[in-house]
Amino acid sequence: MRLRNWKETAPYTIEDTLLDVQPHSLDEPFHWCPTGGTPVWVNVPDGDGCKPRWRKGVITDEVEIVYTDKGIFRTFVVTTMIKRQAVNFTITPGLQPTLKPDSPEVRELLRVAGVHV
């Protein structure tokens, strides 16, 4: 007789499905709806003409909603530290691949890409 745990016997909910969805690549856009204060990873340059790199940031505000033929996307303000100064970037996660959630799956993708996490 095989014992089954609760997750195998209870039907899946939409919340379970949404928790399981994670980006599969750092190069593709990933659409999700973070709230203010959510920790994220953002790929931004240190300054004009510099190569972008991944760094930690925080969602500080939701700016606008963008309507495209691909769907409806929210635009967020992300604050990150560059050279000990807080810098704000406006990013639309579903259209730009430069914003990812701070999750174990994303951290593993960053480690594989050679980013010090």
Backbone as CSV, one residue per row, in Angstrom:
resi,resn,N_x,N_y,N_z,CA_x,CA_y,CA_z,C_x,C_y,C_z
1,MET,0.846,-1.175,0.000,0.000,0.000,0.000,0.894,1.241,0.000
2,ARG,0.622,2.150,-0.903,1.405,3.381,-1.013,0.643,4.513,-0.343
3,LEU,1.326,5.222,0.539,0.714,6.382,1.179,0.917,7.600,0.294
4,ARG,-0.120,8.410,0.178,-0.025,9.627,-0.630,-0.102,10.833,0.294
5,ASN,0.645,11.859,-0.065,0.582,13.063,0.758,-0.605,13.919,0.329
6,TRP,-0.873,14.955,1.085,-2.053,15.780,0.867,-2.044,16.438,-0.498
7,LYS,-0.877,16.878,-0.976,-0.793,17.578,-2.260,-1.224,16.683,-3.419
8,GLU,-1.020,15.375,-3.307,-1.411,14.473,-4.387,-2.908,14.211,-4.405
9,THR,-3.568,14.369,-3.281,-4.994,14.057,-3.215,-5.876,15.287,-3.352
10,ALA,-5.361,16.461,-3.022,-6.157,17.687,-3.124,-6.042,18.249,-4.541
11,PRO,-7.133,18.775,-5.081,-7.053,19.366,-6.426,-6.210,20.640,-6.409
12,TYR,-5.513,20.874,-7.526,-4.685,22.070,-7.637,-5.558,23.309,-7.779
13,THR,-5.104,24.392,-7.204,-5.807,25.666,-7.321,-5.012,26.582,-8.244
14,ILE,-5.601,27.690,-8.635,-4.898,28.641,-9.492,-3.692,29.235,-8.761
15,GLU,-3.775,29.371,-7.433,-2.645,29.884,-6.657,-1.450,28.939,-6.743
16,ASP,-1.717,27.615,-6.672,-0.633,26.640,-6.805,0.025,26.739,-8.176
17,THR,-0.787,26.894,-9.195,-0.259,27.004,-10.553,0.585,28.254,-10.715
18,LEU,0.121,29.381,-10.191,0.868,30.624,-10.315,2.177,30.582,-9.544
19,LEU,2.205,29.868,-8.415,3.442,29.752,-7.649,4.478,28.912,-8.396
20,ASP,4.026,27.973,-9.216,4.942,27.103,-9.941,5.520,27.750,-11.191
21,VAL,4.939,28.839,-11.661,5.393,29.477,-12.897,6.615,30.339,-12.602
22,GLN,7.716,30.052,-13.290,8.961,30.795,-13.121,9.597,30.994,-14.492
23,PRO,10.443,32.016,-14.661,11.120,32.190,-15.947,12.087,31.040,-16.227
24,HIS,12.195,30.663,-17.502,13.083,29.576,-17.901,14.398,30.090,-18.463
25,SER,14.470,31.400,-18.720,15.663,31.982,-19.318,15.781,33.433,-18.870
26,LEU,17.008,33.933,-18.808,17.219,35.343,-18.474,16.989,36.245,-19.680
27,ASP,16.939,35.657,-20.877,16.828,36.446,-22.102,15.399,36.679,-22.570
28,GLU,14.434,35.977,-22.004,13.052,36.152,-22.445,12.265,36.971,-21.421
29,PRO,11.330,37.795,-21.892,10.499,38.566,-20.956,9.652,37.634,-20.101
30,PHE,9.420,38.019,-18.859,8.597,37.237,-17.937,7.570,38.170,-17.319
31,HIS,6.301,37.872,-17.550,5.223,38.745,-17.085,4.675,38.237,-15.753
32,TRP,4.729,39.088,-14.749,4.093,38.803,-13.468,3.748,40.132,-12.832
33,CYS,2.939,40.107,-11.779,2.446,41.349,-11.168,2.975,41.489,-9.747
34,PRO,4.163,42.051,-9.581,4.693,42.252,-8.232,4.003,43.419,-7.537
35,THR,4.127,43.470,-6.238,3.592,44.583,-5.455,4.757,45.441,-4.970
36,GLY,4.448,46.598,-4.424,5.487,47.475,-3.892,6.286,46.790,-2.799
37,GLY,7.594,46.947,-2.833,8.462,46.334,-1.838,8.958,44.950,-2.219
38,THR,8.545,44.438,-3.371,8.962,43.111,-3.812,10.423,43.138,-4.262
39,PRO,11.282,42.253,-3.728,12.673,42.200,-4.197,12.737,41.577,-5.589
40,VAL,13.577,42.140,-6.450,13.697,41.686,-7.838,15.158,41.701,-8.264
41,TRP,15.425,41.132,-9.423,16.712,41.244,-10.098,16.495,42.073,-11.345
42,VAL,17.362,43.049,-11.580,17.218,43.949,-12.717,18.552,44.025,-13.463
43,ASN,18.481,44.009,-14.786,19.672,44.050,-15.638,19.808,45.455,-16.201
44,VAL,20.642,46.275,-15.554,20.782,47.684,-15.931,22.264,48.066,-15.990
45,PRO,22.597,49.098,-16.782,23.993,49.549,-16.863,24.375,50.416,-15.666
46,ASP,25.686,50.508,-15.407,26.198,51.377,-14.342,26.098,52.842,-14.725
47,GLY,26.116,53.133,-15.988,26.051,54.514,-16.465,25.913,54.527,-17.972
48,ASP,25.966,55.709,-18.555,25.845,55.832,-20.006,27.002,55.128,-20.709
49,GLY,26.674,54.297,-21.674,27.694,53.602,-22.445,28.272,52.377,-21.772
50,CYS,27.822,52.042,-20.576,28.340,50.872,-19.860,27.504,49.639,-20.191
51,LYS,28.123,48.479,-20.075,27.431,47.221,-20.309,26.494,46.930,-19.132
52,PRO,25.250,46.514,-19.403,24.345,46.204,-18.292,24.779,44.952,-17.540
53,ARG,24.428,44.898,-16.259,24.684,43.708,-15.454,23.540,43.521,-14.468
54,TRP,23.392,42.294,-13.987,22.299,41.970,-13.071,22.637,42.453,-11.670
55,ARG,21.667,43.089,-11.029,21.827,43.548,-9.645,20.477,43.476,-8.946
56,LYS,20.521,43.436,-7.615,19.282,43.386,-6.832,18.598,44.741,-6.827
57,GLY,17.282,44.709,-6.777,16.496,45.929,-6.712,15.202,45.672,-5.965
58,VAL,14.397,46.717,-5.848,13.109,46.632,-5.156,12.070,47.380,-5.983
59,ILE,10.887,46.787,-6.119,9.774,47.478,-6.776,9.303,48.580,-5.836
60,THR,9.304,49.824,-6.309,8.881,50.929,-5.449,7.529,51.495,-5.822
61,ASP,7.117,51.363,-7.101,5.855,51.980,-7.505,5.376,51.366,-8.819
62,GLU,4.068,51.428,-9.028,3.492,51.056,-10.317,3.150,52.344,-11.045
63,VAL,3.669,52.513,-12.255,3.543,53.785,-12.958,2.327,53.821,-13.867
64,GLU,2.224,52.859,-14.767,1.148,52.893,-15.748,0.835,51.492,-16.238
65,ILE,-0.231,51.405,-17.033,-0.611,50.164,-17.690,-0.409,50.364,-19.186
66,VAL,0.263,49.400,-19.823,0.571,49.484,-21.247,-0.309,48.480,-21.992
67,TYR,-1.015,48.954,-23.013,-1.864,48.100,-23.839,-1.156,47.840,-25.169
68,THR,-0.886,46.570,-25.469,-0.240,46.203,-26.731,-1.019,45.062,-27.363
69,ASP,-0.622,44.673,-28.571,-1.262,43.526,-29.210,-0.875,42.212,-28.530
70,LYS,0.179,42.223,-27.707,0.579,41.044,-26.938,-0.227,40.896,-25.652
71,GLY,-0.864,41.967,-25.201,-1.649,41.918,-23.977,-1.545,43.213,-23.196
72,ILE,-1.996,43.140,-21.952,-1.964,44.290,-21.054,-0.832,44.068,-20.054
73,PHE,0.055,45.055,-19.941,1.218,44.931,-19.069,1.302,46.127,-18.133
74,ARG,1.799,45.885,-16.933,2.016,46.960,-15.963,3.469,47.411,-16.016
75,THR,3.673,48.706,-15.817,5.015,49.275,-15.791,5.350,49.660,-14.356
76,PHE,6.550,49.286,-13.899,6.949,49.500,-12.513,8.211,50.348,-12.425
77,VAL,8.357,51.029,-11.302,9.600,51.725,-10.978,10.407,50.800,-10.073
78,VAL,11.643,50.528,-10.469,12.540,49.667,-9.704,13.688,50.517,-9.193
79,THR,13.976,50.405,-7.901,15.091,51.130,-7.296,16.218,50.148,-7.009
80,THR,17.422,50.498,-7.456,18.603,49.683,-7.201,19.760,50.608,-6.829
81,MET,20.790,50.042,-6.233,21.953,50.831,-5.832,23.052,50.707,-6.885
82,ILE,23.530,51.857,-7.380,24.656,51.904,-8.308,25.659,52.903,-7.746
83,LYS,26.848,52.396,-7.441,27.912,53.226,-6.855,27.417,53.963,-5.607
84,ARG,26.736,53.212,-4.739,26.229,53.689,-3.440,25.159,54.772,-3.557
85,GLN,24.514,54.868,-4.690,23.418,55.820,-4.866,22.190,55.066,-5.356
86,ALA,21.027,55.436,-4.826,19.773,54.831,-5.268,19.407,55.385,-6.643
87,VAL,19.171,54.486,-7.586,18.826,54.868,-8.956,17.512,54.187,-9.318
88,ASN,16.594,54.949,-9.944,15.295,54.420,-10.345,15.281,54.102,-11.833
89,PHE,14.654,52.974,-12.177,14.452,52.573,-13.565,12.981,52.239,-13.749
90,THR,12.425,52.578,-14.900,11.045,52.240,-15.235,11.078,51.067,-16.205
91,ILE,10.434,49.948,-15.803,10.531,48.708,-16.576,9.150,48.067,-16.695
92,THR,8.853,47.527,-17.869,7.639,46.744,-18.109,8.058,45.282,-18.237
93,PRO,7.799,44.442,-17.207,8.335,43.080,-17.199,7.890,42.198,-18.364
94,GLY,6.670,42.318,-18.833,6.205,41.450,-19.907,6.771,41.794,-21.264
95,LEU,7.314,42.993,-21.416,7.851,43.438,-22.701,9.368,43.507,-22.713
96,GLN,9.977,43.675,-21.564,11.434,43.794,-21.463,11.984,42.642,-20.618
97,PRO,13.059,41.994,-21.058,13.607,40.872,-20.289,14.534,41.306,-19.158
98,THR,14.529,42.577,-18.794,15.499,43.083,-17.823,15.035,42.994,-16.379
99,LEU,13.856,42.445,-16.111,13.337,42.373,-14.744,12.867,40.956,-14.458
100,LYS,13.372,40.386,-13.365,12.997,39.032,-12.956,12.710,39.027,-11.455
101,PRO,11.820,38.132,-10.991,11.558,38.042,-9.554,12.762,37.460,-8.812
102,ASP,12.885,37.791,-7.543,13.955,37.228,-6.716,13.442,35.913,-6.143
103,SER,13.666,34.837,-6.868,13.207,33.510,-6.460,14.378,32.537,-6.575
104,PRO,14.282,31.372,-5.932,15.373,30.397,-6.045,15.653,29.986,-7.494
105,GLU,14.610,29.895,-8.317,14.791,29.504,-9.713,15.579,30.563,-10.486
106,VAL,15.259,31.835,-10.266,15.966,32.917,-10.955,17.401,33.012,-10.453
107,ARG,17.603,32.842,-9.142,18.967,32.876,-8.610,19.827,31.766,-9.219
108,GLU,19.227,30.603,-9.456,19.965,29.514,-10.098,20.312,29.876,-11.543
109,LEU,19.391,30.507,-12.271,19.687,30.964,-13.635,20.833,31.979,-13.626
110,LEU,20.837,32.864,-12.634,21.899,33.867,-12.529,23.245,33.213,-12.216
111,ARG,23.246,32.215,-11.320,24.492,31.505,-11.001,25.064,30.824,-12.246
112,VAL,24.189,30.186,-13.022,24.628,29.514,-14.244,25.207,30.529,-15.228
113,ALA,24.656,31.748,-15.241,25.144,32.808,-16.135,26.410,33.478,-15.609
114,GLY,26.857,33.097,-14.405,28.097,33.644,-13.863,27.931,34.882,-13.005
115,VAL,26.714,35.156,-12.555,26.464,36.318,-11.696,26.670,35.905,-10.246
116,HIS,27.397,36.713,-9.481,27.582,36.451,-8.050,26.292,36.815,-7.326
117,VAL,25.619,35.797,-6.774,24.325,36.011,-6.111,24.533,36.097,-4.621
